[in-house]
Amino acid sequence: MNNTEIEHLKTSISIAWLAREHGNHPFGAILVDENNRVVLQAENTVMTEQDSTGHAETNLVRLATQQFSPEQLARYTLYSSTEPCAMCAGAIYWSQIGRVMFALSEIDLYNIIGPSPEHLLLPCREVFAHSKRRIEVYGPSSALEMEARAVHKDFWKL
């Protein structure tokens, strides 16, 4: 990952901190166009909206598909503080977004949270591997592991 990509991942982590401050699960995502401009951002809203589908990536995809064509989205990158879950990976796939980068892996998140009946351990690469369209995936980011883990510290024990 280059410095610009690292900075975009740091932005997604800062949005995850905002989600946590707003009383939601600590996840954040941004959408970046082919010129490396941030065009959208979204945080998790599961708790405040009482919507189990209010994950940061799904919220971002909802906004993105209303504002951009599938052709545009194919050239865009979704940056996420944590690896997209299976639901979010499906939304990313159907939106036509062409590239995904994340800071913390789903396996690392699972190790932080511990066993939970709410956690579906299915990496996004595996979801995308069953599709007809190639989606580039990069992550986790070893350079940001501590920052990506920090946003989850003590949250899941509440």
C-alpha positions in Angstrom: 0.0 0.0 0.0 1.3 3.5 -0.8 1.1 6.5 1.4 -2.1 7.8 -0.1 -3.8 4.5 0.4 -2.6 4.4 4.0 -4.0 7.9 4.6 -7.4 6.9 3.2 -7.4 3.9 5.6 -6.6 6.2 8.4 -9.6 8.3 7.4 -11.8 5.3 7.6 -10.5 4.5 11.1 -11.2 8.1 12.2 -14.8 7.6 10.9 -15.0 4.4 12.9 -14.1 6.5 16.0 -16.9 8.9 15.2 -19.3 6.0 14.9 -18.3 4.8 18.3 -18.6 8.3 19.8 -22.2 8.4 18.3 -23.1 5.2 20.1 -22.6 2.8 17.2 -20.3 -0.1 16.4 -16.8 1.2 15.6 -16.7 0.9 11.8 -16.1 3.5 9.1 -15.8 3.6 5.3 -15.0 6.0 2.6 -15.3 6.0 -1.2 -12.5 7.3 -3.3 -12.6 8.1 -7.0 -10.0 7.3 -9.6 -8.3 10.6 -8.9 -7.8 9.7 -5.2 -10.5 12.2 -4.0 -12.8 11.2 -1.2 -16.3 11.4 -2.6 -18.4 9.8 0.2 -18.0 8.6 3.8 -20.2 6.6 6.1 -20.2 5.3 9.6 -21.9 2.4 11.2 -25.5 3.3 12.4 -26.7 -0.1 13.7 -27.5 1.1 17.2 -28.8 4.7 16.5 -30.9 3.7 13.6 -31.9 0.4 15.1 -31.1 -1.2 11.8 -29.0 -4.4 11.7 -28.0 -3.6 8.1 -26.6 -0.2 9.0 -23.0 -1.2 8.6 -20.6 1.5 7.4 -20.0 -0.2 4.0 -23.6 -0.9 3.3 -24.5 2.7 4.3 -21.8 3.9 1.9 -23.0 1.7 -0.9 -26.6 3.0 -0.5 -25.3 6.6 -0.9 -22.9 5.7 -3.7 -25.5 3.9 -5.9 -27.7 6.9 -5.7 -25.0 9.3 -6.8 -22.7 7.4 -9.2 -23.2 5.2 -12.2 -22.0 1.6 -12.2 -19.3 2.5 -14.7 -18.0 5.2 -12.3 -18.2 2.9 -9.3 -16.2 0.2 -11.1 -13.2 2.7 -11.1 -13.7 3.7 -7.4 -12.2 2.2 -4.2 -14.0 1.6 -1.0 -11.7 1.9 2.1 -12.9 0.4 5.3 -11.6 0.4 8.8 -12.3 -3.3 9.1 -12.8 -6.0 6.4 -16.3 -5.9 5.0 -18.6 -8.7 6.3 -20.4 -11.0 4.0 -23.5 -8.7 3.8 -21.3 -5.7 3.0 -19.3 -7.7 0.5 -22.5 -8.6 -1.3 -23.6 -4.9 -1.4 -20.2 -3.9 -2.7 -20.4 -6.6 -5.4 -23.9 -5.5 -6.6 -22.9 -1.8 -6.5 -20.1 -2.5 -9.0 -17.4 -1.0 -6.9 -14.2 -2.3 -8.3 -11.7 -2.2 -5.4 -11.7 -2.7 -1.6 -9.0 -1.9 0.9 -9.3 -2.5 4.6 -7.1 -2.0 7.7 -8.2 -4.8 10.1 -9.0 -8.3 9.0 -12.3 -10.0 9.9 -10.3 -12.8 11.6 -8.5 -10.2 13.8 -11.9 -8.6 14.6 -13.2 -12.0 15.6 -10.2 -12.5 17.9 -11.0 -9.2 19.5 -14.7 -9.8 19.9 -14.5 -13.5 20.7 -17.1 -16.1 19.8 -20.5 -14.5 19.1 -23.7 -15.8 17.6 -23.9 -12.5 15.7 -20.6 -12.9 13.9 -20.5 -14.6 10.6 -16.9 -15.4 9.9 -16.7 -15.2 6.1 -13.9 -13.1 4.6 -14.8 -10.8 1.8 -12.3 -12.4 -0.6 -14.2 -15.6 -0.2 -17.5 -13.9 -1.0 -16.0 -12.2 -4.0 -14.4 -15.5 -5.2 -17.9 -16.8 -5.9 -18.8 -13.9 -8.3 -18.4 -13.5 -12.0 -16.8 -10.1 -11.7 -13.3 -9.5 -10.3 -13.0 -7.2 -7.3 -9.5 -6.2 -6.2 -9.0 -6.6 -2.5 -6.1 -5.4 -0.4 -5.8 -5.8 3.3 -5.2 -6.1 6.1 -2.7 -3.3 6.5 0.1 -4.3 8.8 1.1 -0.6 9.0 -2.2 0.3 10.6 -2.9 -2.8 12.7 -2.5 -1.1 16.0 -4.7 1.9 15.0 -7.3 -0.4 13.5 -7.4 -2.5 16.6 -7.5 0.5 19.0 -10.9 1.6 17.9 -12.3 -1.7 19.1 -10.5 -1.7 22.5 -13.0 -2.2 25.3 -15.9 -1.6 23.1 -17.2 -5.2 22.7 -17.1 -5.8 26.5 -19.8 -3.2 27.2 
